[in-house]
């Protein structure tokens, strides 16, 4: 293919690859993976999660603007985390600003984190263990 078309920049090659191999089943798989990918603060790092979703959206919709991509990704976080990021970042904002705001919010607050309940049995000390320690 390079012999037929010669030297071109990366954006031209990306467009050619999308037009050659991007069929309906590929688009369906990419849309499903984007929709099913949900941010989990215990498992995911904000940077990798945001960039992965950005790459998926830019592959699906190459003509979509960066601000629209950022808004669609922001809607995936939902709830308090989405609201806190929107309050910090005023439109138009770059992807880097969204990621920095998201990392600041997650590290400084409990927003976006799930609460885990600790069972009471692990907190309580049994009477038999106290009695065993006495001389």
Secondary structure, 3 states (H helix, E strand, C coil): CHHHHCCCCHHHHHHHHHHHHCCHHHHHHHHHHHHHCCCCCCCCCHHHHHHHHHHHHHHHCCCCCHHHHHHHHHHHHCHHHHHHHHHHCCCCCCHHHHHHHHHHHHHHCCCCCCCCCCCHHHHCCCHHHHHHHCC
